[in-house]
Amino acid sequence: GSGGGSGSGSSSGGALIGIGRRYSQGSEAVRRMVNAGQSGPLPGGMGVQAPPTKGRIAAGRFFQLFLPIAGTGIVVYSWTHPDKEGLVPSRLPPELQYLASRGQPNEEPVANWSATHEVTPARWFHPETTSDVEAFVRAAHSAQERLRPTGSALSPNGLCLSRDGMLSMGLLDKVVSVDADKKQVTVQAGMRVQQLADYLKPFGLTLQNYASIREQQIGGFTQVGAHGTGATIPPADDTVVALKMVTPAFGTVKLSRKDEPELFSLAKVGLGALGVVTEVTLQCVPRHRLVETTFTASVADVKKNHAKWLRQHRHLRYMWLPYTDSVVVVACDPLREGAQPPAAPAGGGVGDAEKLAALRGLYLSKVPGATEAGIEGLSFAELRQALLMVAPLDRDWVATVNRAEEQFWQRNSGTRVGFSDEILGFDCGGQQWVLETAFPVADSLDAVPSSGSKDIQYMEMLMAEIKRSKIPAPCPIEQRWTSGSSSAMSPASGPPGSVHSWVGIIHYLPDDPKDREAVTTAFRTYAGIVHDKLMPRFNAVWHWAKLEPEWVEPSRLAKRLAARFPTREFAKFRGLLDPHGVLGNEWLDKALPLPKA
């Protein structure tokens, strides 16, 4: 054993001594050649280079200085300019998202604001760019699967909802450009109305008109033909001067009065059925302040002065109060340059407690267990909602609440001043069913007669039917006006100077599911009066966002729509741009179905 170990050690030692001798010989040779200034091959193929030139030395010194500086700059830039997408993307590309949705369908329900319609779409995507929209629509078109564009889901009906697939536009919310000289702004479709109003302030611009709320997205705001009030101001869709939309068959198309004018006229109120609108260019006006005057008038006074008020005021709105003899009149006019705001404040200086006294007194006297502390801090709209929910289908109780509201408005007369985007909105109240119709009044403002005008006749007939049928109709029934729109599918489609009236009836919804169902049934009866007795007589049509197709017999619905809209042309373009009906949904199937092949 020890002999084996000794033999092994002796052999290793000899090998190491041999390597050391060769290393020493090579090192000595190198030293001799360097000392002698020689160059050339060395033992074992080794070699030395010639001394570096001045250029190489200069280059070396340059890189010694430059590389640390460049490296520091790269680190600083990467810190201050992070990539929008990391090396590993935070979200899958649209095509992969679409494929993944087949294996893992969406389970999140989507409801409109009033919770009257709710779906759980199998596919629920949130594009961030126009390219994303194009990719999603292309994938849906290829698969022949539905993918419905949706905005804020504020429409009272199910216009934007689909059980198959939905495309939320809320992340496309940027301003593309502002042309101050032309007073035009181009925005992505997902930008909200209030966002845009705020963005335009530094440019001294604003939208031509505003609806009751500001949370709509611009795409939905224009696609459904939303409107404010003013007999010389068109609906929002008529302020669109150009748009881009992504179509299933042709990708992105650009439309304006010069580019495809027939399709442009249809697409301005395209209901999301002709293409997914991604950009809109709107005609704006200079930002301005308004003086709002609110007062109550008797029905007789309204009939006497209506034509004059309609011509006199830039914006005019009536709130009819069923089972009372009062109409709330809200008139707004520009504050003239250099003029001083009116001294009388809104409410004529009456405090909130006095304004709300009738509503509070009614609540305390009729609601068991009610206390002043319990209703302290409730707004007018909240107090009205609480009162109506005591017995929402009791005609006598609702009429009593309406009379208390009448006293509120009589004490709330007065004026206020503010910019148009601040003044023209109002509190619509809680969740509700809504039916709004639009109908032509006259070919021009001057043609509105001083008595017997169609808009006043409509309201007189509606109020009489409410009493005759003992409808528990709450306040208010709102009446507004616009001029005609050049959009073929606008409910106010007509010549620029024509006058159109819009009338909306409502029913507030309770929280309890059984009570909601009962109110819904009652509202369908209420809406049936409008469908059967008023709309045919006054050639009225539905506001697109407030049409419930299943509440109207299909043949009657088709006949009424065809009487006012170019439904065949709309279907023709829809079949061309979306041959597989990708952008459709259950609502469109009932309201504007594609013709069978």
Rosetta blueprint (number, residue, H / E / L):
1 G L
2 S H
3 G H
4 G H
5 G H
6 S H
7 G H
8 S H
9 G H
10 S H
11 S H
12 S H
13 G H
14 G H
15 A H
16 L H
17 I H
18 G H
19 I H
20 G H
21 R H
22 R H
23 Y H
24 S H
25 Q H
26 G H
27 S H
28 E H
29 A H
30 V H
31 R H
32 R H
33 M H
34 V H
35 N H
36 A H
37 G L
38 Q L
39 S L
40 G L
41 P L
42 L L
43 P H
44 G H
45 G H
46 M L
47 G L
48 V L
49 Q L
50 A L
51 P L
52 P L
53 T L
54 K H
55 G H
56 R H
57 I H
58 A H
59 A H
60 G H
61 R H
62 F H
63 F H
64 Q H
65 L H
66 F H
67 L H
68 P H
69 I H
70 A H
71 G H
72 T H
73 G H
74 I H
75 V H
76 V H
77 Y H
78 S H
79 W H
80 T H
81 H L
82 P L
83 D L
84 K L
85 E L
86 G L
87 L L
88 V L
89 P L
90 S L
91 R L
92 L L
93 P L
94 P H
95 E H
96 L H
97 Q H
98 Y H
99 L H
100 A H
101 S H
102 R H
103 G H
104 Q L
105 P L
106 N L
107 E L
108 E L
109 P L
110 V E
111 A E
112 N L
113 W L
114 S L
115 A L
116 T L
117 H L
118 E E
119 V E
120 T L
121 P L
122 A L
123 R E
124 W E
125 F E
126 H L
127 P L
128 E L
129 T L
130 T H
131 S H
132 D H
133 V H
134 E H
135 A H
136 F H
137 V H
138 R H
139 A H
140 A H
141 H H
142 S H
143 A H
144 Q L
145 E L
146 R L
147 L L
148 R E
149 P E
150 T E
151 G L
152 S L
153 A L
154 L L
155 S L
156 P L
157 N L
158 G L
159 L L
160 C L
161 L L
162 S L
163 R L
164 D L
165 G E
166 M E
167 L E
168 S E
169 M L
170 G L
171 L L
172 L L
173 D L
174 K L
175 V E
176 V E
177 S E
178 V E
179 D E
180 A L
181 D L
182 K L
183 K L
184 Q E
185 V E
186 T E
187 V E
188 Q E
189 A L
190 G L
191 M L
192 R E
193 V H
194 Q H
195 Q H
196 L H
197 A H
198 D H
199 Y H
200 L H
201 K H
202 P H
203 F H
204 G L
205 L E
206 T E
207 L L
208 Q L
209 N L
210 Y L
211 A L
212 S L
213 I L
214 R L
215 E L
216 Q L
217 Q E
218 I H
219 G H
220 G H
221 F H
222 T H
223 Q H
224 V L
225 G L
226 A L
227 H L
228 G L
229 T L
230 G L
231 A L
232 T L
233 I L
234 P L
235 P L
236 A H
237 D H
238 D H
239 T H
240 V E
241 V E
242 A E
243 L E
244 K E
245 M E
246 V E
247 T E
248 P L
249 A L
250 F L
251 G E
252 T E
253 V E
254 K E
255 L E
256 S E
257 R L
258 K L
259 D L
260 E L
261 P H
262 E H
263 L H
264 F H
265 S H
266 L H
267 A H
268 K L
269 V L
270 G L
271 L L
272 G L
273 A L
274 L L
275 G L
276 V E
277 V E
278 T E
279 E E
280 V E
281 T E
282 L E
283 Q E
284 C L
285 V E
286 P E
287 R L
288 H L
289 R E
290 L E
291 V E
292 E E
293 T E
294 T E
295 F E
296 T E
297 A E
298 S E
299 V H
300 A H
301 D H
302 V H
303 K H
304 K H
305 N H
306 H H
307 A H
308 K H
309 W H
310 L H
311 R H
312 Q H
313 H L
314 R L
315 H E
316 L E
317 R E
318 Y E
319 M E
320 W E
321 L L
322 P L
323 Y L
324 T L
325 D L
326 S E
327 V E
328 V E
329 V E
330 V E
331 A E
332 C E
333 D E
334 P E
335 L L
336 R L
337 E L
338 G L
339 A L
340 Q L
341 P L
342 P L
343 A L
344 A L
345 P L
346 A H
347 G H
348 G H
349 G H
350 V L
351 G L
352 D H
353 A H
354 E H
355 K H
356 L L
357 A H
358 A H
359 L H
360 R H
361 G H
362 L H
363 Y H
364 L H
365 S H
366 K H
367 V L
368 P L
369 G L
370 A L
371 T L
372 E H
373 A H
374 G H
375 I H
376 E L
377 G L
378 L L
379 S L
380 F H
381 A H
382 E H
383 L H
384 R H
385 Q H
386 A H
387 L H
388 L H
389 M L
390 V L
391 A L
392 P L
393 L L
394 D L
395 R H
396 D H
397 W H
398 V H
399 A H
400 T H
401 V H
402 N H
403 R H
404 A H
405 E H
406 E H
407 Q H
408 F H
409 W H
410 Q H
411 R H
412 N L
413 S L
414 G E
415 T E
416 R E
417 V E
418 G E
419 F E
420 S H
421 D H
422 E H
423 I H
424 L L
425 G L
426 F L
427 D L
428 C L
429 G L
430 G L
431 Q L
432 Q E
433 W E
434 V E
435 L E
436 E E
437 T E
438 A E
439 F E
440 P E
441 V E
442 A E
443 D L
444 S L
445 L H
446 D H
447 A H
448 V L
449 P L
450 S L
451 S L
452 G L
453 S L
454 K H
455 D H
456 I H
457 Q H
458 Y H
459 M H
460 E H
461 M H
462 L H
463 M H
464 A H
465 E H
466 I H
467 K H
468 R H
469 S L
470 K L
471 I L
472 P L
473 A L
474 P L
475 C L
476 P L
477 I E
478 E E
479 Q E
480 R E
481 W E
482 T E
483 S E
484 G L
485 S E
486 S L
487 S L
488 A L
489 M L
490 S L
491 P L
492 A L
493 S E
494 G L
495 P L
496 P L
497 G L
498 S L
499 V E
500 H E
501 S E
502 W E
503 V E
504 G E
505 I E
506 I E
507 H E
508 Y E
509 L L
510 P L
511 D L
512 D L
513 P H
514 K H
515 D H
516 R H
517 E H
518 A H
519 V H
520 T H
521 T H
522 A H
523 F H
524 R H
525 T H
526 Y H
527 A H
528 G H
529 I H
530 V H
531 H H
532 D H
533 K H
534 L H
535 M H
536 P H
537 R H
538 F H
539 N L
540 A L
541 V E
542 W E
543 H L
544 W H
545 A H
546 K H
547 L L
548 E L
549 P H
550 E H
551 W H
552 V L
553 E L
554 P H
555 S H
556 R H
557 L H
558 A H
559 K H
560 R H
561 L H
562 A H
563 A H
564 R H
565 F L
566 P L
567 T H
568 R H
569 E H
570 F H
571 A H
572 K H
573 F H
574 R H
575 G H
576 L H
577 L H
578 D L
579 P L
580 H L
581 G L
582 V L
583 L L
584 G L
585 N L
586 E H
587 W H
588 L H
589 D H
590 K H
591 A H
592 L L
593 P L
594 L L
595 P L
596 K L
597 A L
